[in-house]
Structures are given as structure tokens and as C-alpha cells.
Amino acid sequence: MKPPKDRRDRRTPGTAVSRAAVRDTGAGPRARWFPRAPEAHRSNALHAGAWWLWALGLGATASRTTNPLLLALVVGVVCYVVAARRTRAPWSRSYGAFVGLALAVLGVRLAFAVLLGSGVPGTHTLLTLPEVPLPGWAQGVRIGGRVTAEGVVFALYDGLRLATLLICVGAANALAHPARLLKSLPGALYEAGVAAVVALTFAPNLIADVRRLRAARRLRGRPDRGLRGLLQVGLPVLEGALERSVALAAAMDARGYGRTLPVPAAVRRTTAVLTLGGLAAVCAGTYGLLTADGSGYGPPLLLAGTAAVLAGLWLGGRRSPRTRYRPDAWGVRAWLVAASGAAAAVLPLLAGAYGSAALHPSVVPLTAPVLPLWPAAAVLLGLVPAFAAPIPREPS
């Protein structure tokens, strides 16, 4: 009679060990003190609004500085979080297209600075291009001429800031589908939210369609690159976008989209006054925060405008009854992700209020940029989602 097989764990070196096995054996104190984030599923999926608040917070940081070191740090943080928490859904593959668009914007900005000149005066001449003579009515505009190092560096800083903003928006599109935000919007913003969602989902769906059609053409042995392949792929992509729009309109009509409840005229007028007045106060408060002379009236106006807008949205939601099927929960991890983006946006703002010249390196005269300590630490807080957000489930 054969002896019973030994069913003990015979894992070879390098084999992944589950957390349950580590806990059962008593080994691995790090697993007890530093627990990993749970695997993502339908019940614990991170709220889409948390991802967008995180990305907008880092984008606000990028819009407040022209320091290339700080902008490069923002890009590095965003890329790391996307690589750690991006799913394998087709719409999440649009991040590479946003990165390519950001590089194209940076290249165009530099090309314009070289060919059309820059308004920044400079003394260090890099090269002199042949200048095209222009008529007298085109004074202030030139084509060609002297290219200075100061003008090129200024264009580099400005283009890098815009490229960083595009990368932050691409990260939000890749980590959370914008359509999920539609379920969380208040009833007063439902119509505007549908338009915004359709606009935001155009790029991910377009890229997914292009990838799908190019793969199909490769399987059939047809060219998928060059001008010919682009022309033959472009028409089916446009047809698919039109079909999605028609299907969306039919689905909205079938679900009773646009149905409203009668409300008193006084409620409608109060809603309009609160919403429009609150938005005007928010704009004035934001302008006060962005200027040096508005630090006194900016925060109170911003808070009062936000409160008025929220009250107007609550009143406006009474005329648009909607039910939510399996709404996304806003849990502790969503608060951590959103708070990390808010901290990354607020702390550099406070550093700028104290006159930190490191956020805007001097171009005339040229000086080497220095990485500011506190803004850099605030940007590093944007790495929190890489550890707090649930881990995407790998395909089986």
C-alpha cells in the first residue's frame, strides 16, 4: 500500500505567497504592520469622483508653477499611480494617447517659439534664422530672426506646464470612467453632466475603436499604418461614434430622460439666484486666491459662493427625480485619495503666498531651477492612491 502523499506546501523559490499563508505560518511581520490594499471588486471600487479630485488637485499644482523640476515630479507621481492602479479596460488605455498629445503640445510650443519668436527679451543668441519681411500692419509679429536662449527656456517652461495638465486629465480618464460620475451628480446638474460625460468619454472611446479596428485589419493582412491605413480606419471610427450617440439618445429616451416635476415659481427663482450668484462668488474668490492683492477677500467669497451653489443644487434637484442603481459608495479610501489631491493643490498655494520664487524660476536673467521643499513634499502626497486604492483585479 502506497503511503499518503505529502500535501505540505512545496512551493519553489520565487512563487508568490498569499497573505493568508503568511498569516497562518506566523512569518512576515511586515504583512501584519503594513497590510496591502484589498483587491478591487464591485462593492469596494473607488469612487470615480475621488480619482477626478485627485487628478484635478495635481493639475492645480501644475498650473501654479513653471518650475520644470516640480512639473517633472508631478508627471512622475501621476505616471506611477496610473501604472499601479490602472485596469485593463479598453477605455483605460487612453493614457498613452494623452501622453503623446502632451509631448506634441510641448513640441509645437517650442517650434512656435523658434519660428515666430518670443516676447521675452534675451541676450544669449542660439541661432539666427532667415527673417521673412512682413507688411507694416503686422508690426509685433515676425517669422524667423534671432532665437534666444531665454525665449526657448520660457517656451519650454510654459509648454511643460500645459503638457502636465494634459497628463493629469489623461490619468483621470484612465483611472475612472467619466460615465460613473453621472450617477453621483445632483439632479440639477444632470443635463450638463450628460454633455460633459459625452465630451470626456469621446477620447477614450475613440482610441479604443482605433485600436480595435487596427487589430482587425492586421488580422486580415491589411495595412494599418500610414495615410492609407488612417483613411480606411477613420470612416469606421466616425460611424461608430455616430452609432454610440444614437444609441445613447435612444437609451436616455427609453429611461424617461428630461422628466421633471412641477415646482413653485419662488423655488425656481431662488434656485437661479443661488446658483448664478454662487458661481459668480466662486469665480471672484478664485481670482482673489490667484492674485497677490486678493488674499483678504478671496477665501470668504469662495466659501460663501460654494455654500450658495450647493444650496442651489439641492433646490434644483427637487425638480429632477432620479433613482440610482447600485450607487458607488464614498468610503475611507476615497477620502484618502481625494485628500491627497487637495493637499497637493493647497500646500503649494500656501508656499506661493509667502513669496516663494522657486515656483517660478527666473528666465531673464537665466537661473538654474531649484526644487522647493514644501511644494515637492505636497506633490509626493499624491502617491497615496498607489497604496490606498484597491488593487485592480488581474484577468484570469
C-alpha positions, 0 to 999 in steps of 0.5 A: 500500500502506497503511503499518503502523499505529502500535501505540505506546501512545496512551493519553489523559490520565487512563487508568490505567497498569499497573505493568508499563508503568511498569516497562518505560518506566523512569518512576515511581520511586515504583512501584519504592520503594513497590510496591502490594499484589498483587491478591487471588486464591485462593492469596494471600487473607488469612487470615480469622483475621488480619482477626478479630485485627485487628478484635478488637485495635481493639475492645480499644482501644475498650473501654479508653477513653471518650475520644470523640476516640480512639473517633472515630479508631478508627471512622475507621481501621476505616471506611477499611480496610473501604472499601479492602479490602472485596469485593463479596460479598453477605455483605460488605455487612453493614457498613452494617447494623452501622453503623446498629445502632451509631448506634441503640445510641448513640441509645437510650443517650442517650434512656435517659439523658434519660428515666430519668436518670443516676447521675452527679451534675451541676450544669449543668441542660439541661432539666427534664422532667415527673417521673412519681411512682413507688411507694416500692419503686422508690426509685433509679429515676425517669422524667423530672426534671432532665437534666444536662449531665454525665449526657448527656456520660457517656451519650454517652461510654459509648454511643460506646464500645459503638457502636465495638465494634459497628463493629469486629465489623461490619468483621470480618464484612465483611472475612472470612467467619466460615465460613473460620475453621472450617477453621483451628480445632483439632479440639477446638474444632470443635463450638463453632466450628460454633455460633459460625460459625452465630451470626456468619454469621446477620447477614450472611446475613440482610441479604443475603436482605433485600436480595435479596428487596427487589430482587425485589419492586421488580422486580415493582412491589411495595412494599418499604418500610414495615410492609407491605413488612417483613411480606411480606419477613420470612416469606421471610427466616425460611424461608430461614434455616430452609432454610440450617440444614437444609441445613447439618445435612444437609451436616455429616451427609453429611461424617461430622460428630461422628466421633471416635476412641477415646482413653485415659481419662488423655488425656481427663482431662488434656485437661479439666484443661488446658483448664478450668484454662487458661481459668480462668488466662486469665480471672484474668490478664485481670482482673489486666491490667484492674485497677490492683492486678493488674499483678504477677500478671496477665501470668504467669497469662495466659501460663501459662493460654494455654500450658495451653489450647493444650496442651489443644487439641492433646490434644483434637484427637487425638480429632477427625480432620479433613482440610482442603481447600485450607487458607488459608495464614498468610503475611507479610501476615497477620502484618502485619495481625494485628500491627497489631491487637495493637499497637493493643490493647497500646500503649494498655494500656501508656499506661493503666498509667502513669496516663494520664487522657486515656483517660478524660476527666473528666465531673464536673467537665466537661473538654474531651477531649484526644487522647493521643499514644501511644494515637492513634499505636497506633490509626493502626497499624491502617491497615496492612491498607489497604496490606498486604492484597491488593487485592480483585479488581474484577468484570469 
